């Protein structure tokens, strides 16, 4: 099986090169380009494509992949909102994913964003490098006894609940698909109204697109902290900026962004960023943005590579895999 791996990064090639040693019947062709209508031709001569979160597998791209003889699509991530699944199935393309690589990695990164914003350690770091030891402007707050609301509580959410319990926080959860646990289940409105910190852990679907819009922000506490390590489009970015300007949002931590496919995973330090919305968002002193690195640990990368290759091996040999989408 020959696989075209799109959106290839140097950091992940080492993990795939190590994992592939156990799968002698699979060969990778690495492409730095994102998969889209302009680059789909690169998959010519391959049996499968391996893609990431910002590759665009819309109906047109899928049709062209099918014409090139592609049979399989291997997502090396959990989410699949960037794939037109209905069109893929209609074309006979089989789609697999990595549903769980390291929930703790994302949960811990989420907690890192919370703590950094709460204690302003990122600002303290820059001050000390300039030999400025003044504490004014660095006043933080305790996580202990704060109310933290999780919208979505799958494996990542559950991992975060354990961390928050260790801090002595009061955890509220809105997720119709879970049972009882060491948290309090509430309605979405109650979570928005009562939480000091709100963290998103739900997939991007039609129902969750712009779930946090102007109306949702209006229900939140003044000065609330909002964290998103899930998918960018769950937040209406323009409404979010308005909420920052009015001080409704006191702290914002993002590992994802609605239009990140045009920005993230590349060095753009020598470029003029053309996304005015992102530039405005990043200009706020109470906003902390990381470039979709919540998953990025040694443990998670090892699991992603191994599971992706197991998925491809199962597809090639027509054996069972639980990771079909």
C-alpha positions in Angstrom: 0.0 0.0 0.0 1.4 3.4 -1.0 0.1 6.3 1.1 0.3 10.0 0.4 0.8 11.8 3.7 -0.3 15.4 3.4 0.5 18.4 5.7 3.7 16.6 6.5 5.8 18.1 9.3 9.4 17.2 10.3 8.4 16.5 13.9 5.9 13.8 13.0 8.0 12.1 10.2 10.3 10.7 12.9 7.4 9.0 14.7 6.0 7.6 11.4 9.4 6.4 10.3 9.8 4.5 13.6 6.3 3.0 13.5 6.4 1.9 9.9 9.2 -0.5 10.7 6.6 -2.9 11.9 4.5 -2.6 8.6 6.7 -3.6 5.7 3.8 -3.6 3.3 3.1 0.1 3.7 5.0 2.9 2.1 4.6 6.7 2.7 5.1 9.6 0.3 5.4 12.7 2.4 4.0 16.1 1.1 4.3 19.3 3.1 1.3 20.7 1.2 -2.2 20.7 2.6 -4.6 18.4 0.7 -7.1 20.5 -1.3 -8.3 20.9 -4.9 -4.9 22.4 -6.0 -2.8 19.6 -4.5 -5.0 16.5 -4.9 -3.0 15.5 -8.0 0.0 14.6 -5.7 -1.9 11.5 -4.6 -1.7 10.0 -8.1 -0.3 6.5 -8.0 -1.2 6.0 -4.3 -3.8 3.7 -2.7 -4.6 5.9 0.3 -4.1 9.4 1.7 -3.2 10.3 5.3 -4.5 13.7 6.4 -4.6 16.0 9.3 -7.1 18.6 10.7 -6.5 21.4 8.2 -6.7 19.2 5.0 -9.8 20.0 3.0 -11.6 16.8 1.9 -14.8 18.3 0.5 -17.0 16.6 -2.1 -14.9 17.8 -5.1 -11.6 16.7 -3.6 -13.0 13.3 -2.6 -14.4 12.9 -6.2 -10.9 13.6 -7.6 -9.3 11.2 -5.1 -11.6 8.5 -6.2 -10.8 9.2 -9.9 -7.1 8.8 -9.0 -7.8 5.4 -7.6 -7.6 6.3 -3.9 -9.5 3.8 -1.8 -8.7 4.8 1.8 -8.6 8.0 3.8 -6.6 7.8 7.1 -7.1 10.7 9.5 -4.3 11.0 11.9 -6.5 12.9 14.3 -9.8 12.3 16.2 -12.0 15.0 14.5 -13.3 14.5 11.0 -15.3 17.7 10.4 -13.0 18.5 7.5 -14.2 15.4 5.6 -17.5 15.2 3.7 -18.3 11.8 5.1 -21.5 11.3 3.2 -19.7 11.9 -0.1 -16.8 9.6 0.9 -19.2 6.8 1.6 -21.1 7.4 -1.7 -17.8 7.1 -3.6 -16.9 3.9 -1.8 -14.0 5.5 0.1 -13.3 4.1 3.6 -12.4 6.6 6.3 -10.5 5.8 9.5 -9.4 8.0 12.3 -7.4 8.0 15.6 -10.2 8.4 18.1 -8.1 8.6 21.2 -4.4 9.2 21.2 -3.8 10.9 24.6 -6.7 12.6 26.2 -4.4 13.6 29.1 -2.2 15.6 26.6 -5.0 17.9 25.6 -6.5 18.1 29.1 -3.1 19.0 30.6 -2.6 21.7 27.9 -6.0 23.1 28.7 -5.0 23.3 32.3 -1.7 25.0 31.3 -3.7 27.7 29.5 -6.0 28.1 32.5 -3.1 28.5 35.0 -1.0 30.7 32.7 -3.9 33.1 32.3 -4.9 32.9 36.0 -1.4 33.6 37.3 0.0 35.6 34.3 3.1 33.6 34.1 3.6 34.4 30.5 3.8 38.1 31.3 6.0 37.5 34.3 8.5 35.5 32.1 8.8 38.5 29.7 9.3 40.9 32.6 12.0 38.9 34.3 13.9 38.7 31.0 13.9 42.5 31.0 15.0 42.6 34.7 11.6 44.0 35.7 10.6 42.5 39.0 7.5 44.6 39.6 4.4 42.6 40.7 1.9 45.3 39.7 -0.4 44.0 37.0 0.4 40.3 37.8 -2.3 39.8 40.4 -3.9 36.3 39.8 -6.6 34.2 41.3 -6.9 30.7 42.8 -8.5 27.8 40.8 -9.4 26.3 44.2 -13.2 26.8 44.9 -13.8 28.3 41.4 -16.6 26.9 39.3 -15.4 25.4 36.0 -17.9 24.5 33.3 -17.0 21.9 30.7 -19.1 21.8 27.5 -18.6 18.3 26.4 -17.1 15.6 28.6 -15.7 12.8 26.5 -12.3 11.3 27.2 -10.5 14.7 27.2 -13.2 16.2 29.4 -13.0 13.3 31.8 -9.2 13.7 32.1 -9.7 17.4 32.8 -12.3 16.7 35.5 -9.7 14.6 37.3 -7.2 17.5 37.2 -9.8 20.0 38.3 -10.8 17.9 41.2 -7.2 17.8 42.3 -7.3 21.6 42.4 -10.4 21.7 44.5 -12.6 23.3 41.8 -16.3 22.8 41.4 -16.9 21.2 38.1 -20.1 21.6 36.0 -20.7 19.6 32.9 -23.0 19.9 30.0 -23.1 16.8 27.8 -26.3 14.9 27.1 -24.3 11.7 26.2 -22.6 11.0 29.6 -23.7 9.5 32.9 -23.0 10.5 36.5 -19.4 11.2 37.6 -17.4 13.4 39.9 -19.0 16.5 38.5 -22.4 18.2 38.5 -24.5 17.8 35.3 -26.4 21.0 34.4 -28.1 22.6 31.4 -26.1 24.7 29.0 -27.7 27.9 30.2 -26.9 27.1 33.8 -23.3 26.3 33.0 -22.9 29.6 31.1 -24.4 31.6 33.9 -22.6 30.0 36.9 -19.1 29.2 35.6 -16.0 31.3 36.4 -14.1 29.3 33.7 -15.7 27.7 30.7 -13.8 25.1 28.6 -14.9 23.5 25.3 -14.5 19.8 24.7 -17.1 19.0 22.1 -16.7 18.0 18.4 -17.5 20.5 15.7 -20.9 19.7 14.2 -23.8 21.7 12.7 -25.2 21.8 16.3 -22.0 23.1 17.9 -20.9 25.5 15.1 -20.8 29.0 16.8 -22.2 27.5 20.0 -20.6 30.4 21.8 -22.1 33.3 20.0 -23.2 36.8 21.1 -26.2 35.4 22.9 -24.1 32.8 24.8 -21.5 35.3 25.8 -24.3 37.6 27.1 -25.3 34.9 29.6 -21.8 34.5 31.1 -20.4 36.1 34.2 -18.6 39.4 33.8 -14.9 38.7 33.5 -15.3 35.0 32.7 -12.4 32.9 31.4 -13.1 31.0 28.2 -10.8 28.2 27.0 -11.0 26.4 23.6 -8.8 23.4 22.9 -11.4 21.7 20.7 -12.3 23.2 17.3 -12.1 26.9 16.4 -15.5 27.3 14.8 -17.3 26.4 18.0 -16.7 30.0 18.9 -18.0 32.9 16.9 -14.8 34.8 16.7 -16.3 38.2 15.9 -18.8 37.8 18.8 -15.8 36.8 21.0 -13.9 40.0 20.1 -17.0 42.1 21.0 -17.2 40.2 24.4 -13.5 41.0 25.0 -14.0 44.7 24.2 -16.8 44.9 26.7 -14.8 43.0 29.3 -17.4 40.3 29.4 -14.5 37.9 28.7 -11.7 38.6 31.2 -9.4 35.9 30.0 -9.3 33.9 26.7 -7.1 30.9 26.0 -7.2 29.4 22.5 -5.3 26.4 21.0 -7.6 26.5 18.0 -8.9 29.2 15.7 -11.8 29.4 13.3 -9.7 30.1 10.2 -6.5 28.4 11.4 -6.0 26.4 8.2 -4.6 29.5 6.6 -2.2 30.2 9.5 -1.2 27.3 11.8 1.6 24.7 11.5 3.8 27.1 9.4 6.5 29.6 10.3 4.9 32.9 9.3 7.3 35.2 11.3 8.5 36.9 8.1 5.0 37.4 6.7 2.4 40.1 7.1 -0.6 38.3 8.5 -3.6 39.0 6.2 -6.3 37.7 8.6 -7.4 41.0 10.3 -9.7 39.1 12.7 -6.9 37.0 14.0 -4.6 40.1 14.3 -7.3 41.9 16.3 -7.9 38.8 18.5 -4.2 38.4 19.3 -3.8 42.1 20.2 -5.7 41.8 23.4 -3.5 41.7 26.5 -5.8 39.1 28.2 -5.7 36.6 25.2 -3.3 33.7 25.1 -3.1 31.7 21.8 -1.1 28.5 21.1 -1.0 27.0 17.6 -3.0 23.8 17.9 -0.4 22.1 20.1 -2.6 20.6 22.7 -2.1 17.1 21.3 1.7 17.6 20.8 3.4 15.3 23.3 5.8 12.4 22.7 3.2 9.9 24.0 0.4 11.3 21.8 2.6 11.4 18.6 3.7 7.8 19.2 0.1 6.7 19.6 -1.1 8.6 16.5 1.6 7.0 14.3 1.0 3.5 15.6 -2.8 3.7 15.4 -2.7 5.2 11.9 -0.6 2.4 10.6 -2.7 -0.2 12.3 -5.8 1.3 10.6 -4.1 1.3 7.2 -2.9 -2.3 7.7 -6.5 -3.4 8.6 -7.9 -1.7 5.5 -5.3 -3.3 3.3 -6.0 -6.8 4.6 -9.7 -6.2 5.0 -9.6 -7.1 8.8 -11.7 -5.4 11.5 -10.8 -2.0 12.8 -13.0 -0.1 15.3 -11.8 3.2 14.0 -14.0 3.4 10.8 -15.9 6.6 10.5 
